[in-house]
Amino acid sequence: MTTTETAIASAEAHSAHNYHPLPVVVATAEGAWMTDVEGRRYLDLLAGYSALNFGHGNRRLIDAARAQLERVTLTSRAFHHDRFADFCTQLAELCGMETVLPMNTGAEAVETAVKTARKWGYRVKGVPDGMAKIIVAAGNFHGRTTTVVSFSTDPEARADYGPYTPGFEIVPYGDLAALDAAMTGNTVAVLLEPIQGEAGVLVPPPGYLAGVRELTRRRNVLFVADEIQSGLGRTGRTFALEHEGVVPDMYLLGKALGGGVVPVSAVVSSAAVLGVFRPGEHGSTFGGNPLACAVALEVIAMLRTGEFQERAAELGDHLHRELGLLAGGDAVTAVRGRGLWAGIDIAPRLGTGREISEKLMDRGVLVKDTHGSTIRIAPPLVISKEDLDWGLDQLREVLRG
């Protein structure tokens, strides 16, 4: 057996099969490239589902982490530490908000948002105890905790995990009339992805997000934007909502906030909303730890320059022009996305999304499939135009059969 085969066999034998990874075993990575245990290089067009927006081994982020490792990595929230205030202040400023509640993973941020919205509903809006409702969109992906899968419409994410958490109503994504009809006096929040990632990089109709903002404001309902995948430069703006000039009541951030170095997530909102919490009512041992804050502070500093957003916008325009030439033919039935993020629907006759991903892997390009016939492209924002074009060339060759 090869080194790759041995590693995969061991993983299959000793780890739960909750993922179905492509048969590649990565050993090192830099920028937009990864190298496997056999020494073969691959162009990374997934970027850890946007966790690696700034590329593998980004020197600024590694240096920030290394410096903090030598000082202190964890205190718990039982004590203050010297990176926490700067992290909260600077992230709030980046978001145009006032208050930050740090966690670790994206799913934790979503769970925190659910708790926040419900507590706000009871303490501020005056919703009767136990009656709070949160509206979500069909096709959503907000994580895999028991509460989050309770409002998933994906059978793979939801099946066999009941009894499910009540208090959620699902409406079609992009349908303002359905959203309006679903709202009642007990509605405390609307929780949406500005672009649905796992669903296949679905961009809502023009004006939809602005309409959601208007509806929620008029009905005294919190607009909670899950920008865990779409935020922090991916779409060519710091936040995907900026494309419609929308500011929500609450941002949910994760993935790229930790720079692919450590898990960092956060709920960012107004003091009035996050002020519903009192000591002991919510928390996390590792949330806002010194190492996480040090890395996230460097991420925030990098985003402040605007260079990554500009790069994602320019290369994203190029990416979508090139993919647009493929759409509507006999190989690609549709292309969607914004910035350096695209969902590509492959004609079924060419194979499943998984099969196309495996063929691209054989040509040195790594992508990931979703929902049968769709593949996603989301390269690190540091990718060069030449490398992106090379990756697109490999896709064209695969689609030629």
C-alpha positions as CSV (number, residue, x, y, z in Angstrom):
1,M,0.0,0.0,0.0
2,T,1.1,3.6,-0.7
3,T,1.5,6.1,2.1
4,T,-1.8,7.7,1.0
5,E,-3.6,4.3,1.0
6,T,-2.2,3.4,4.5
7,A,-3.3,6.8,6.0
8,I,-6.8,6.6,4.5
9,A,-7.2,3.0,5.6
10,S,-6.2,3.9,9.2
11,A,-8.6,6.8,9.2
12,E,-11.4,4.7,7.9
13,A,-10.7,2.1,10.6
14,H,-10.4,4.4,13.6
15,S,-12.6,7.5,13.0
16,A,-16.3,7.9,12.8
17,H,-17.5,8.1,9.2
18,N,-19.3,11.4,9.5
19,Y,-17.4,12.8,6.6
20,H,-16.6,11.4,3.1
21,P,-13.4,13.1,2.2
22,L,-11.7,13.0,-1.2
23,P,-8.9,10.4,-1.2
24,V,-6.1,12.8,-0.7
25,V,-3.9,13.1,2.4
26,V,-2.5,16.6,2.8
27,A,0.9,17.0,4.6
28,T,1.8,20.7,4.0
29,A,0.2,23.8,2.5
30,E,1.1,27.3,1.5
31,G,-1.0,30.1,0.0
32,A,-3.5,28.4,-2.4
33,W,-1.5,25.2,-2.7
34,M,-1.5,22.0,-0.7
35,T,1.0,19.1,-0.9
36,D,0.1,15.5,-0.1
37,V,2.1,12.8,1.7
38,E,3.4,11.6,-1.7
39,G,4.7,15.0,-2.7
40,R,2.0,15.8,-5.2
41,R,0.7,19.4,-5.2
42,Y,-3.0,20.5,-5.4
43,L,-4.6,23.8,-6.0
44,D,-7.0,24.5,-3.2
45,L,-10.3,25.8,-4.6
46,L,-12.3,25.2,-1.4
47,A,-10.3,27.2,1.3
48,G,-11.7,25.2,4.2
49,Y,-15.3,26.4,3.3
50,S,-14.0,30.0,3.6
51,A,-12.0,29.4,6.8
52,L,-8.8,29.9,4.8
53,N,-9.7,33.2,3.1
54,F,-6.2,34.5,3.6
55,G,-4.5,31.3,2.4
56,H,-2.6,28.5,4.0
57,G,0.2,29.5,6.4
58,N,-0.4,33.2,6.0
59,R,2.8,34.7,7.5
60,R,1.1,37.5,9.3
61,L,-1.3,35.1,11.0
62,I,1.3,32.5,11.8
63,D,3.6,35.2,13.3
64,A,0.7,36.6,15.4
65,A,-0.1,33.1,16.7
66,R,3.5,32.2,17.4
67,A,4.0,35.4,19.4
68,Q,0.9,34.8,21.5
69,L,1.9,31.1,22.1
70,E,4.9,32.4,23.9
71,R,2.9,34.6,26.2
72,V,-0.5,33.1,27.3
73,T,-3.0,31.0,25.4
74,L,-5.9,30.5,27.8
75,T,-7.2,32.2,30.9
76,S,-10.9,31.3,30.7
77,R,-13.4,34.1,31.1
78,A,-12.9,33.9,34.9
79,F,-10.2,36.6,34.4
80,H,-9.5,39.4,32.0
81,H,-6.5,39.1,29.5
82,D,-4.7,41.8,27.6
83,R,-6.0,40.9,24.1
84,F,-9.7,40.7,24.9
85,A,-10.7,44.4,25.0
86,D,-8.9,45.2,21.7
87,F,-10.5,42.2,20.0
88,C,-14.0,43.2,21.0
89,T,-13.5,46.9,20.3
90,Q,-11.9,46.4,16.9
91,L,-14.4,43.7,15.7
92,A,-17.3,45.8,16.8
93,E,-15.8,48.8,14.8
94,L,-15.3,46.6,11.7
95,C,-19.0,45.6,11.9
96,G,-20.3,49.0,12.7
97,M,-21.7,47.6,15.9
98,E,-21.2,48.1,19.6
99,T,-20.8,44.7,21.4
100,V,-19.2,41.4,20.8
101,L,-19.9,38.0,22.3
102,P,-17.0,35.7,21.3
103,M,-17.3,31.9,20.9
104,N,-15.3,29.3,19.0
105,T,-17.2,27.6,16.2
106,G,-19.8,28.8,13.8
107,A,-22.4,26.5,15.2
108,E,-21.8,28.0,18.7
109,A,-22.3,31.5,17.2
110,V,-25.7,30.4,15.8
111,E,-26.7,28.7,19.0
112,T,-25.7,31.9,20.8
113,A,-27.8,34.0,18.4
114,V,-30.9,31.8,19.0
115,K,-30.5,32.3,22.8
116,T,-29.9,36.0,22.4
117,A,-33.0,36.5,20.2
118,R,-35.2,34.5,22.5
119,K,-34.0,36.3,25.6
120,W,-34.4,39.7,23.8
121,G,-37.9,38.7,22.8
122,Y,-38.9,37.9,26.3
123,R,-37.1,40.7,28.2
124,V,-37.4,43.6,25.6
125,K,-40.2,42.8,23.1
126,G,-42.5,41.3,25.7
127,V,-43.2,38.0,24.0
128,P,-45.0,35.6,26.4
129,D,-42.7,33.1,28.0
130,G,-42.0,30.0,25.8
131,M,-43.7,31.5,22.8
132,A,-40.8,33.1,20.9
133,K,-40.5,32.2,17.2
134,I,-37.5,32.5,14.8
135,I,-38.1,32.4,11.1
136,V,-35.4,30.7,8.9
137,A,-35.1,29.9,5.2
138,A,-35.5,26.5,3.5
139,G,-32.2,25.2,2.2
140,N,-30.3,26.8,5.1
141,F,-27.1,25.5,6.6
142,H,-26.3,27.0,10.0
143,G,-24.5,24.1,11.7
144,R,-25.1,20.6,13.0
145,T,-26.1,20.9,16.7
146,T,-29.4,19.4,17.7
147,T,-31.2,22.8,17.8
148,V,-29.8,23.9,14.5
149,V,-30.7,20.7,12.6
150,S,-34.2,21.0,14.1
151,F,-34.8,23.8,11.5
152,S,-32.8,22.2,8.6
153,T,-34.6,21.0,5.5
154,D,-31.7,18.7,4.5
155,P,-32.6,15.1,5.3
156,E,-29.0,14.1,5.8
157,A,-28.5,16.8,8.4
158,R,-31.8,16.2,10.1
159,A,-32.8,12.6,10.0
160,D,-32.7,10.5,13.2
161,Y,-31.9,13.4,15.6
162,G,-35.3,14.0,17.0
163,P,-37.1,15.0,19.1
164,Y,-36.5,18.4,17.5
165,T,-36.3,21.8,19.2
166,P,-39.5,23.8,18.6
167,G,-39.8,27.5,18.0
168,F,-38.8,27.8,14.4
169,E,-40.7,28.4,11.2
170,I,-39.3,27.7,7.7
171,V,-40.2,29.8,4.7
172,P,-38.8,29.7,1.1
173,Y,-35.5,31.5,0.6
174,G,-35.9,34.7,-1.4
175,D,-39.7,35.0,-0.9
176,L,-40.5,38.3,0.9
177,A,-44.3,37.6,0.8
178,A,-43.9,34.3,2.6
179,L,-41.6,35.9,5.2
180,D,-44.1,38.7,5.8
181,A,-47.0,36.2,6.1
182,A,-45.1,34.1,8.6
183,M,-44.4,37.0,11.0
184,T,-46.5,37.3,14.1
185,G,-46.3,39.2,17.4
186,N,-44.2,36.4,18.8
187,T,-41.6,36.5,16.1
188,V,-38.3,37.6,17.6
189,A,-35.8,37.1,14.8
190,V,-35.3,36.2,11.1
191,L,-32.1,34.2,10.7
192,L,-30.7,34.0,7.2
193,E,-27.5,33.4,5.2
194,P,-27.1,36.4,2.8
195,I,-25.9,33.8,0.3
196,Q,-26.8,30.2,1.0
197,G,-23.5,28.3,0.8
198,E,-24.2,24.6,1.4
199,A,-27.3,24.9,-0.7
200,G,-25.1,25.5,-3.7
201,V,-24.0,29.2,-3.4
202,L,-27.5,30.5,-3.9
203,V,-27.7,34.3,-4.3
204,P,-31.2,35.7,-3.4
205,P,-33.2,37.9,-5.8
206,P,-32.1,41.6,-6.0
207,G,-33.8,43.6,-3.3
208,Y,-34.6,40.6,-1.1
209,L,-32.2,41.3,1.7
210,A,-33.1,45.0,1.7
211,G,-36.7,43.9,1.9
212,V,-35.9,41.6,4.8
213,R,-34.3,44.5,6.6
214,E,-37.4,46.7,6.0
215,L,-39.8,44.0,7.1
216,T,-37.9,43.2,10.3
217,R,-37.5,46.8,11.3
218,R,-41.2,47.5,10.7
219,R,-42.3,44.4,12.7
220,N,-39.8,44.9,15.6
221,V,-38.0,41.7,14.7
222,L,-34.2,41.1,14.8
223,F,-32.5,40.5,11.5
224,V,-29.7,38.0,12.2
225,A,-27.2,37.6,9.3
226,D,-25.2,34.4,9.3
227,E,-22.0,35.6,7.5
228,I,-19.9,32.7,8.7
229,Q,-19.1,31.6,5.2
230,S,-20.1,34.7,3.2
231,G,-18.4,37.3,5.3
232,L,-14.9,38.7,5.8
233,G,-14.0,39.4,2.2
234,R,-15.3,36.3,0.4
235,T,-17.9,38.1,-1.9
236,G,-15.7,41.2,-2.6
237,R,-17.1,43.2,0.4
238,T,-16.3,42.7,4.1
239,F,-19.9,41.4,4.4
240,A,-22.2,40.0,1.7
241,L,-25.0,42.2,3.0
242,E,-23.1,45.2,1.9
243,H,-24.0,44.4,-1.8
244,E,-27.5,45.6,-0.9
245,G,-26.5,48.3,1.5
246,V,-28.0,46.4,4.4
247,V,-26.9,46.4,8.0
248,P,-28.5,43.7,10.2
249,D,-29.2,43.7,13.9
250,M,-26.7,41.0,14.4
251,Y,-23.8,39.5,12.6
252,L,-22.7,35.9,13.1
253,L,-19.0,35.4,12.2
254,G,-16.6,32.5,12.2
255,K,-14.4,30.5,9.8
256,A,-12.1,33.2,8.3
257,L,-12.2,35.2,11.6
258,G,-9.7,32.6,12.9
259,G,-7.6,32.8,9.7
260,G,-7.5,29.0,9.4
261,V,-5.2,28.9,12.4
262,V,-7.6,28.6,15.4
263,P,-11.4,28.4,15.6
264,V,-12.9,31.8,16.4
265,S,-16.5,32.9,16.1
266,A,-18.5,35.8,17.4
267,V,-21.9,37.3,17.7
268,V,-21.8,41.1,17.0
269,S,-24.7,43.3,17.8
270,S,-25.9,46.4,19.7
271,A,-25.4,46.9,23.4
272,A,-29.2,46.8,23.7
273,V,-29.5,43.4,22.2
274,L,-26.4,41.6,23.7
275,G,-27.1,43.5,26.9
276,V,-29.8,41.0,27.7
277,F,-27.2,38.6,29.1
278,R,-26.1,38.7,32.7
279,P,-23.1,36.9,34.3
280,G,-23.6,33.1,34.3
281,E,-26.4,33.0,31.7
282,H,-24.1,32.1,28.7
283,G,-20.5,31.5,28.1
284,S,-17.6,29.3,26.8
285,T,-14.3,28.3,28.4
286,F,-12.3,28.9,25.3
287,G,-14.5,31.7,23.8
288,G,-12.4,34.9,23.4
289,N,-9.2,33.2,24.6
290,P,-5.9,35.1,24.1
291,L,-4.6,33.0,21.2
292,A,-7.9,33.3,19.3
293,C,-8.0,37.1,20.0
294,A,-4.4,37.6,18.8
295,V,-5.1,35.8,15.5
296,A,-8.5,37.5,15.0
297,L,-7.0,40.9,15.7
298,E,-4.5,40.3,12.8
299,V,-7.4,39.2,10.6
300,I,-9.3,42.4,11.4
301,A,-6.1,44.5,10.6
302,M,-5.8,42.8,7.3
303,L,-9.5,43.4,6.4
304,R,-9.2,47.1,7.3
305,T,-6.8,47.6,4.3
306,G,-9.5,46.6,1.9
307,E,-7.0,44.8,-0.3
308,F,-8.6,41.3,0.2
309,Q,-12.1,42.6,-0.5
310,E,-10.8,44.3,-3.7
311,R,-8.9,41.2,-4.8
312,A,-12.0,39.0,-4.3
313,A,-14.1,41.5,-6.3
314,E,-11.6,41.7,-9.2
315,L,-10.8,38.0,-9.4
316,G,-14.4,37.2,-8.7
317,D,-15.5,39.2,-11.8
318,H,-13.0,37.2,-13.8
319,L,-14.1,33.9,-12.3
320,H,-17.7,34.5,-13.1
321,R,-17.0,35.7,-16.6
322,E,-15.1,32.5,-17.3
323,L,-17.7,30.3,-15.7
324,G,-20.5,32.2,-17.5
325,L,-19.0,31.0,-20.8
326,L,-19.6,27.4,-19.6
327,A,-23.2,28.0,-18.4
328,G,-26.1,27.0,-20.6
329,G,-24.1,24.5,-22.5
330,D,-24.4,20.8,-22.5
331,A,-21.9,20.4,-19.6
332,V,-22.9,23.2,-17.1
333,T,-26.6,23.9,-16.5
334,A,-26.2,26.9,-14.1
335,V,-23.6,29.0,-12.4
336,R,-24.3,31.1,-9.3
337,G,-22.3,33.2,-6.8
338,R,-20.6,36.4,-6.0
339,G,-16.9,37.4,-5.6
340,L,-14.6,34.4,-5.3
341,W,-17.4,32.0,-4.6
342,A,-19.4,30.0,-7.1
343,G,-21.7,27.1,-7.3
344,I,-21.6,25.1,-10.6
345,D,-24.4,22.7,-11.5
346,I,-23.0,19.9,-13.7
347,A,-25.1,18.2,-16.3
348,P,-26.0,14.7,-14.8
349,R,-24.8,12.9,-17.9
350,L,-21.2,13.9,-17.0
351,G,-21.5,12.4,-13.5
352,T,-22.2,13.5,-9.9
353,G,-20.6,16.4,-8.2
354,R,-18.5,13.8,-6.3
355,E,-17.3,12.2,-9.5
356,I,-16.4,15.6,-11.0
357,S,-14.5,16.5,-7.8
358,E,-12.5,13.2,-8.0
359,K,-11.6,13.9,-11.6
360,L,-10.4,17.4,-10.8
361,M,-8.4,15.9,-7.9
362,D,-6.7,13.6,-10.4
363,R,-5.7,16.8,-12.3
364,G,-4.4,18.5,-9.2
365,V,-7.4,20.6,-8.3
366,L,-9.4,20.3,-5.0
367,V,-13.1,21.3,-4.9
368,K,-16.1,19.9,-3.1
369,D,-19.5,18.8,-4.2
370,T,-22.9,19.5,-2.6
371,H,-26.4,18.3,-3.3
372,G,-25.6,15.7,-5.9
373,S,-24.7,17.5,-9.1
374,T,-23.2,20.8,-7.8
375,I,-19.6,21.7,-7.1
376,R,-18.4,24.7,-5.2
377,I,-15.4,26.9,-6.0
378,A,-14.1,29.2,-3.1
379,P,-10.4,29.6,-3.4
380,P,-8.2,31.5,-0.9
381,L,-8.4,35.2,-1.6
382,V,-4.7,35.3,-2.1
383,I,-4.8,33.0,-5.2
384,S,-3.1,34.4,-8.2
385,K,-5.0,35.0,-11.5
386,E,-2.6,32.6,-13.2
387,D,-3.3,29.8,-10.7
388,L,-7.1,30.5,-10.9
389,D,-7.0,30.3,-14.7
390,W,-5.0,27.0,-14.5
391,G,-7.6,25.6,-12.2
392,L,-10.4,26.7,-14.6
393,D,-8.5,25.1,-17.4
394,Q,-8.6,21.8,-15.5
395,L,-12.3,22.1,-15.0
396,R,-12.8,22.7,-18.7
397,E,-10.8,19.6,-19.5
398,V,-12.9,17.5,-17.1
399,L,-16.1,18.8,-18.5
400,R,-15.0,17.9,-22.0
401,G,-15.1,14.3,-20.8
